[in-house]
Amino acid sequence: MNTNYKFAISRIKEEYENQEKIKPFNIYIVLYRSIKKCIINKDLPHNWVLPSTRYLAEELGFSRTTINKTYELLQLEKLILAKVGSGNRVNYDNSINSIENNDFNKKNKKLKYPKITKKGKLFLTNMSLINRPNDSHLTFKPGLPPMDIFPVNQWKNLLNTYWRHIKSSGLSYHQSTGLEELKKSLRNYLNVSRNIKCNHNQIVVVSGNLQSLYLITSALIEKGDAAILENPTFPNVHSVFKSQGANILGVGLDDEGVDIKKIKSLNNLKPKLIHTTPSNHYPTGVKMSLKRRKELLKWASKNKGLIIENDYENEVANYTESLPSIFSLDKEDRTIYLSTFNRLLHPSLRLGFMIVPNFLRPTIEALQEHSHRFVTPSIQVVMNQFIERNYLFQHIKNITKTAKLRHETFVKEFENNNKTMFIEHKVFSNFHVIAKFKKPVSEKKELAIVKKLSQHKIVVFSLSKCFLSKEKEQGLIFGYAAVRLNVIKQKVIQMKEILNKEF
């Protein structure tokens, strides 16, 4: 018997025996009531494929006519839906805000459970800080590359080759920090493309920068430890540090990057870490000067601190001007370098990496072993081949060319007769732009506009959400790179119409 149906049919049989005691007139009525009760009790969950009429008839010892009549009654009540080619599916979902769930909560208020830890509560509370809209709309969602030009066939062929030649030993556990062949390819790639030289054993393969930050803060931050974040910064970065109980010190920027004078004034608080985005500050796009990078390293050396260099969109940020990374300038092994392919190729890839100081490697590996364990080997092998066959370099060229054209189009269309907003920084340096309001707007109004645009399938982020202090700037963050040129023009016109009505 098909194991997908084994339990379901046993429950139907059990209910049939109970219903038969009621003695209704026909067998199909008994069976209809039995299956209906199984559906309502969630023994047959929503969207579950029911057995075919022939299969169920054989298992229960009834005629197919009986089963057909039963299914027809269930279809009339819309408890099941029949689709050609996909059979009959259960169409009953009472799991969302259901009366049953509410009743359960009311009846069981006196039940006692273990207390959630303070750290667990912090992570739960800070979920509101994270920018992570779980919708399928791409217009104008920040943080997305030109996904429509991703070489799907190249990737698919590499993945098919992997599965054609995989041995059973390859399906076992793997090193938590990543496959050695991928780490060696990443080492060579970083050397050639970013002038970063490291030992491949320093590289830790992760699912993305958020996981990197979770591992780093778990290894280094105790409750109350001071950590410096740029102000403004990624809301997701803010959330991780805050959830780990860090004493967050927000430091603003000047024309050369994060304000070094302000950092030095905080020395009495003994900051352990500073998180910075020197290639391309998020969200303003300011590039940290070479002088400031060296000053930051001197500060870290003097104060026994570490620098987290988040190089989230390196290739785009260094399109016109490339400066040495903080990591490459560091002579004391005080820099943790973060990067991700999720913002370069596509977010569903879930593949990034970090280069960690040698003293920190064993701890990070231990944390990885206890949590995420390792990134799927098939993805790592394919990424390694993607790099080795020069597909990555070619794709980066295509991405940059496409994104630059879309940036120019977005800025031009946005600025054309826009009565409500303006773009302050028009240089192509990342996959998003910041637009500010021409008239003063409250934070509440800004958030209302974000919500209003989302109702029209236009996804933008709040600028004020990036600020760590009470003093905030209002504006909207637009991602343009994942949107085709004709759609950019249409949606910008629609967006301006919506904004005009709001002011």
VOGU-3710 file (C-alpha; in Angstrom, 3 decimals, decimal comma):
1> mntnykfais> 0,000/0,000/0,000  1,198/3,532/-0,791  2,527/4,919/2,520  1,017/8,333/1,674  -2,426/6,722/1,934  -1,837/4,050/4,582  -2,625/6,143/7,652  -5,391/8,118/5,911  -7,215/4,957/4,817  -6,879/3,436/8,285
11> rikeeyenqe> -8,514/6,572/9,762  -11,287/6,447/7,165  -11,911/2,792/8,050  -12,004/3,639/11,762  -14,464/6,487/11,214  -16,541/4,293/8,905  -16,980/1,737/11,679  -18,050/4,495/14,103  -20,457/6,070/11,615  -21,959/2,701/10,652
21> kikpfniyiv> -23,430/2,418/14,155  -25,648/5,414/13,323  -27,170/3,229/10,570  -27,787/5,709/7,750  -29,530/4,466/4,616  -26,638/3,960/2,175  -22,997/2,860/2,333  -21,806/5,924/0,426  -23,510/8,173/3,031  -21,572/6,411/5,800
31> lyrsikkcii> -18,346/6,751/3,849  -19,062/10,421/3,037  -19,583/11,197/6,747  -16,418/9,275/7,642  -14,194/11,141/5,192  -15,819/14,470/6,102  -15,027/13,923/9,765  -11,437/12,973/8,895  -11,107/16,234/6,956  -12,574/18,400/9,714
41> nkdlphnwvl> -10,390/16,675/12,332  -7,332/17,292/10,106  -6,608/13,572/9,745  -6,715/14,466/6,060  -4,951/17,859/5,861  -5,646/20,712/3,492  -4,393/20,178/-0,085  -3,799/16,452/0,539  -4,345/14,247/-2,535  -7,003/11,644/-1,850
51> pstrylaeel> -6,627/8,081/-3,191  -8,100/7,456/-6,625  -11,600/5,976/-6,725  -10,203/2,655/-7,979  -7,528/2,493/-5,288  -9,900/3,396/-2,434  -12,514/0,951/-3,706  -9,965/-1,890/-3,651  -8,708/-1,004/-0,168  -12,194/-0,675/1,390
61> gfsrttinkt> -13,830/-3,487/-0,565  -16,532/-1,232/-2,056  -17,581/-0,639/-5,637  -16,154/2,325/-7,557  -19,749/3,601/-7,901  -19,920/3,948/-4,114  -16,612/5,838/-4,008  -17,687/8,112/-6,906  -20,918/9,047/-5,119  -18,977/9,720/-1,893
71> yellqlekli> -16,520/12,033/-3,661  -19,394/13,826/-5,425  -21,003/14,679/-2,067  -17,681/15,960/-0,718  -17,234/18,057/-3,884  -20,715/19,561/-3,463  -19,718/20,744/0,008  -16,414/21,961/-1,462  -14,560/19,842/1,064  -12,575/18,418/-1,834
81> lakvgsgnrv> -11,687/19,819/-5,241  -11,290/17,734/-8,380  -8,686/18,758/-10,943  -7,934/16,959/-14,170  -4,567/15,270/-13,934  -4,086/15,897/-10,218  -6,964/13,935/-8,664  -9,095/15,004/-5,702  -7,531/17,318/-3,128  -8,758/18,220/0,338
91> nydnsinsie> -10,013/21,810/0,376  -10,427/22,586/4,058  -7,978/24,694/6,041  -8,965/25,714/9,556  -5,419/26,208/10,831  -5,281/30,004/10,433  -7,005/31,914/13,244  -9,364/28,968/13,588  -12,040/28,679/16,251  -10,432/25,398/17,309
101> nndfnkknkk> -7,073/27,070/17,929  -8,645/29,953/19,827  -10,675/27,557/21,938  -7,542/25,562/22,705  -5,750/28,686/23,916  -8,689/29,699/26,121  -9,063/26,254/27,669  -5,365/25,807/28,354  -4,366/29,106/29,927  -3,531/27,270/33,148
111> lkypkitkkg> -1,034/24,946/31,460  2,551/25,629/32,478  5,503/25,524/30,049  9,238/26,228/30,462  10,126/29,910/30,332  11,595/31,326/27,133  15,138/32,606/27,701  15,839/36,334/27,749  17,873/35,947/24,562  15,020/34,052/22,896
121> klfltnmsli> 12,635/36,862/23,831  15,087/39,427/22,438  15,213/37,665/19,077  11,423/37,457/19,031  11,016/41,136/19,949  13,524/42,286/17,344  11,862/40,452/14,455  10,141/43,761/13,679  13,527/45,290/12,820  14,250/42,828/10,024
131> nrpndshltf> 13,600/43,804/6,402  12,332/40,564/4,955  9,071/40,899/2,976  7,928/37,370/2,157  6,093/38,248/-1,031  6,820/37,381/-4,649  6,742/40,956/-5,966  10,051/42,251/-7,319  9,130/45,890/-7,991  11,064/47,770/-6,388
141> kpglppmdif> 12,319/45,394/-3,692  15,819/46,359/-2,470  18,640/43,837/-2,233  17,914/41,987/-5,470  20,259/41,612/-8,462  19,062/41,285/-12,097  17,715/37,784/-11,507  16,124/37,504/-14,946  19,561/37,258/-16,591  20,891/34,552/-14,266
151> pvnqwknlln> 22,305/31,742/-16,481  19,817/29,096/-15,387  20,838/26,574/-18,054  24,518/26,751/-17,114  23,658/26,210/-13,465  21,183/23,430/-14,273  23,735/21,583/-16,441  26,339/21,763/-13,679  23,814/20,505/-11,129  22,700/17,647/-13,412
161> tywrhikssg> 26,329/16,651/-13,893  26,809/16,600/-10,127  23,882/14,226/-9,601  24,907/12,000/-12,528  28,327/11,369/-11,025  27,626/11,529/-7,287  28,741/8,519/-5,229  26,982/7,270/-2,121  29,878/8,572/-0,013  29,057/12,085/-1,253
171> lsyhqstgle> 25,654/11,886/0,429  27,133/11,701/3,924  28,066/14,512/6,341  30,533/17,162/5,220  32,909/19,631/6,827  30,905/22,337/8,553  33,039/25,233/7,264  32,630/24,232/3,624  34,037/21,937/0,942  37,774/22,327/0,505
181> elkkslrnyl> 37,584/22,643/-3,301  35,101/25,533/-3,059  37,155/27,302/-0,387  40,238/27,071/-2,604  38,296/28,468/-5,565  37,000/31,298/-3,390  40,542/32,033/-2,210  41,717/32,330/-5,838  38,655/34,328/-6,864  39,172/36,820/-4,027
191> nvsrnikcnh> 42,857/37,140/-4,865  42,196/37,952/-8,531  39,005/40,016/-8,240  39,448/41,815/-4,886  43,189/41,596/-4,181  42,433/39,697/-0,986  44,986/37,108/0,062  44,096/34,521/2,680  44,513/30,882/3,562  41,577/28,816/2,304
201> nqivvvsgnl> 41,209/27,363/5,815  40,204/30,831/7,032  37,131/30,760/4,782  33,830/29,644/6,295  31,000/28,881/3,865  27,615/30,027/5,181  24,071/30,581/3,933  24,452/34,382/3,958  25,687/37,410/5,873  22,980/37,128/8,516
211> qslylitsal> 24,260/33,699/9,503  27,827/35,037/9,529  26,803/37,793/11,934  24,932/35,356/14,139  28,033/33,159/14,412  30,348/36,119/15,051  28,169/37,692/17,734  27,584/34,317/19,374  31,346/33,878/19,605  32,266/37,382/20,749
221> iekgdaaile> 29,338/39,254/22,305  28,306/38,842/25,923  25,313/40,746/27,263  26,271/44,388/27,697  29,392/44,260/25,510  29,789/47,425/23,466  29,674/47,163/19,669  29,829/49,998/17,146  27,429/50,050/14,192  27,278/52,658/11,464
231> nptfpnvhsv> 24,253/54,911/11,786  22,253/54,326/9,609  22,839/50,641/8,898  21,130/47,420/7,786  18,084/46,813/10,021  18,973/43,090/9,915  22,446/43,827/11,318  20,905/45,968/14,044  18,514/43,136/14,901  21,258/40,513/15,316
241> fksqganilg> 23,435/42,665/17,589  20,475/43,850/19,646  19,158/40,297/20,035  22,556/39,137/21,297  22,325/41,741/24,080  25,039/44,057/22,761  25,331/47,642/23,958  24,957/49,188/20,506  26,819/52,423/19,845  25,599/54,117/16,681
251> vglddegvdi> 28,186/56,259/14,879  27,333/58,552/11,987  29,268/59,170/8,780  31,137/62,034/7,187  32,434/62,325/3,607  35,162/59,734/4,259  33,006/57,089/5,919  32,255/56,234/9,531  33,224/59,125/11,852  36,580/58,146/13,391
261> kkikslnnlk> 36,522/61,029/15,907  33,226/59,813/17,285  34,591/56,263/17,489  37,611/57,452/19,495  35,316/59,327/21,880  33,704/55,975/22,773  36,954/54,275/23,799  36,016/54,445/27,489  33,126/52,029/26,728  35,641/49,489/25,335
271> pklihttpsn> 33,865/48,443/22,121  34,812/44,907/21,074  33,565/45,103/17,506  32,728/47,560/14,769  30,529/46,582/11,826  31,172/48,634/8,700  30,372/48,645/4,964  33,410/50,480/3,533  33,032/49,667/-0,176  29,481/50,882/-0,256
281> hyptgvkmsl> 27,850/52,128/2,930  24,334/50,843/3,434  22,102/52,571/2,685  23,731/55,883/1,617  26,347/54,519/-0,787  29,247/56,510/0,767  32,631/54,896/0,004  35,129/54,901/2,857  38,402/56,627/1,968  41,737/54,815/2,080
291> krrkellkwa> 42,854/57,137/4,869  39,793/56,271/6,993  40,304/52,535/6,461  43,844/52,827/7,817  42,617/54,966/10,724  40,048/52,330/11,574  42,733/49,630/11,651  44,893/51,757/13,955  41,931/52,212/16,287  41,257/48,443/16,345
301> sknkgliien> 44,925/47,721/17,084  45,129/50,248/19,914  41,850/49,130/21,493  42,230/45,377/20,939  39,056/45,363/18,856  37,858/43,604/15,710  36,435/44,986/12,481  33,604/43,293/10,597  33,999/44,340/6,959  30,674/43,671/5,245
311> dyenevanyt> 31,400/43,757/1,512  27,847/42,969/0,417  27,889/44,273/-3,202  31,596/44,512/-3,953  31,492/44,197/-7,744  28,942/46,978/-8,176  30,443/49,190/-5,478  33,871/49,061/-7,124  32,575/49,509/-10,665  34,297/52,876/-11,149
321> eslpsifsld> 36,814/53,044/-8,294  38,382/50,195/-6,372  40,139/50,743/-3,049  42,001/48,119/-1,007  39,732/46,260/1,386  40,283/46,721/5,114  41,083/43,007/5,249  43,930/43,377/2,722  45,381/46,327/4,698  45,193/44,515/8,027
331> kedrtiylst> 48,567/43,311/9,364  47,267/42,052/12,742  44,489/39,621/11,750  41,784/41,864/13,243  39,318/41,893/10,322  36,417/39,528/9,667  35,488/39,802/5,995  31,886/39,048/4,952  30,492/38,571/1,467  27,538/36,830/-0,154
341> fnrllhpslr> 26,467/35,457/-3,516  22,805/35,921/-2,549  22,890/39,610/-3,514  25,003/38,943/-6,592  23,321/35,896/-8,157  19,920/35,414/-6,463  18,628/35,243/-2,851  17,296/31,676/-3,070  20,864/30,428/-3,597  21,607/30,850/0,151
351> lgfmivpnfl> 25,368/30,889/-0,216  27,903/33,274/1,278  31,241/33,176/3,025  33,405/34,919/5,575  37,146/35,054/6,204  37,847/34,828/9,923  40,989/35,618/11,964  42,961/32,499/12,860  42,309/32,834/16,594  38,551/32,777/15,943
361> rptiealqeh> 38,437/29,819/13,538  37,974/26,961/16,055  35,123/28,760/17,847  33,277/29,607/14,652  33,657/26,030/13,441  32,302/24,697/16,736  29,284/27,032/16,532  28,680/25,955/12,933  28,813/22,295/13,989  26,208/22,937/16,685
371> shrfvtpsiq> 23,800/24,912/14,516  23,583/25,090/10,740  26,125/22,263/10,312  26,919/22,861/6,611  25,578/24,358/3,382  24,187/21,775/0,947  27,194/20,127/-0,775  25,515/20,084/-4,203  25,263/23,906/-4,130  28,896/24,186/-3,055
381> vvmnqfiern> 30,135/21,850/-5,806  28,144/23,684/-8,485  29,359/27,075/-7,209  32,920/25,791/-7,379  32,406/24,760/-11,011  30,669/28,055/-11,736  33,803/29,874/-10,600  36,339/27,521/-12,189  34,689/27,620/-15,626  34,724/31,426/-15,582
391> ylfqhiknit> 30,914/31,598/-15,597  30,926/33,839/-12,526  33,198/36,479/-14,064  31,098/36,538/-17,230  27,875/36,797/-15,257  29,252/39,671/-13,170  29,975/41,559/-16,408  26,391/40,976/-17,565  24,957/41,943/-14,183  26,915/45,190/-14,051
401> ktaklrhetf> 25,972/46,171/-17,583  22,285/45,373/-17,050  22,074/46,987/-13,605  23,775/50,179/-14,809  21,254/50,585/-17,626  18,340/49,935/-15,260  19,796/52,412/-12,770  19,995/55,132/-15,423  16,431/54,395/-16,551  15,038/54,375/-13,019
411> vkefennnkt> 16,709/57,663/-12,046  15,607/59,362/-15,272  11,985/58,206/-14,979  11,847/58,895/-11,252  13,201/62,447/-11,537  10,947/63,330/-14,461  8,260/65,674/-13,121  8,319/64,135/-9,647  6,479/66,533/-7,351  6,947/64,655/-4,091
421> mfiehkvfsn> 10,419/63,026/-3,967  14,001/63,379/-5,214  17,060/61,128/-5,452  20,010/62,548/-3,546  22,806/60,153/-4,581  22,554/59,382/-8,318  25,882/57,533/-8,801  25,653/53,866/-9,818  27,246/52,101/-6,826  24,715/49,513/-5,598
431> fhviakfkkp> 21,432/47,827/-6,443  19,274/50,416/-4,678  18,686/54,161/-4,513  17,408/56,391/-1,726  14,640/58,865/-2,457  13,793/61,613/0,006  10,635/63,655/0,407  10,541/67,249/-0,805  8,294/68,175/2,116  8,781/67,185/5,791
441> vsekkelaiv> 7,202/63,807/6,499  6,717/62,040/9,834  7,992/58,523/10,417  4,384/57,378/10,752  3,531/58,890/7,365  6,596/57,282/5,782  5,553/53,821/7,018  1,998/54,434/5,792  3,364/55,201/2,314  5,435/52,005/2,360
451> kklsqhkivv> 2,267/50,065/3,194  0,234/51,890/0,541  2,768/51,093/-2,180  2,881/47,435/-1,143  -0,878/47,245/-1,727  -0,097/48,100/-5,358  2,646/45,437/-5,567  5,447/47,976/-5,203  7,861/46,874/-2,452  10,116/49,526/-0,905
461> fslskcflsk> 11,944/49,825/2,405  11,719/52,583/4,981  14,822/54,765/5,323  13,996/55,725/8,927  14,083/52,036/9,894  17,843/52,040/9,189  18,598/54,587/11,924  19,684/53,513/15,396  18,960/56,777/17,227  15,792/58,740/17,811
471> ekeqglifgy> 16,933/61,273/15,234  15,920/59,731/11,913  15,690/60,765/8,296  12,594/59,897/6,328  12,715/58,483/2,828  12,245/55,351/0,743  14,760/52,758/-0,449  14,077/51,479/-3,966  15,617/48,396/-5,573  15,682/48,719/-9,357
481> aavrlnvikq> 18,080/45,981/-10,529  15,580/43,086/-10,665  13,042/45,055/-12,723  12,966/45,075/-16,532  13,164/48,413/-18,322  9,556/48,493/-19,564  8,271/47,574/-16,092  10,444/50,271/-14,478  8,780/52,925/-16,617  5,244/51,651/-15,950
491> kviqmkeiln> 5,710/51,219/-12,211  7,465/54,556/-11,672  4,504/56,317/-13,313  2,095/54,365/-11,103  4,185/55,091/-8,014  4,237/58,843/-8,681  0,454/58,847/-9,079  0,088/57,098/-5,714  2,482/59,535/-4,008  0,745/62,563/-5,510
501> kef> -2,511/61,404/-3,892  -0,760/61,008/-0,529  0,437/64,631/-0,439
//
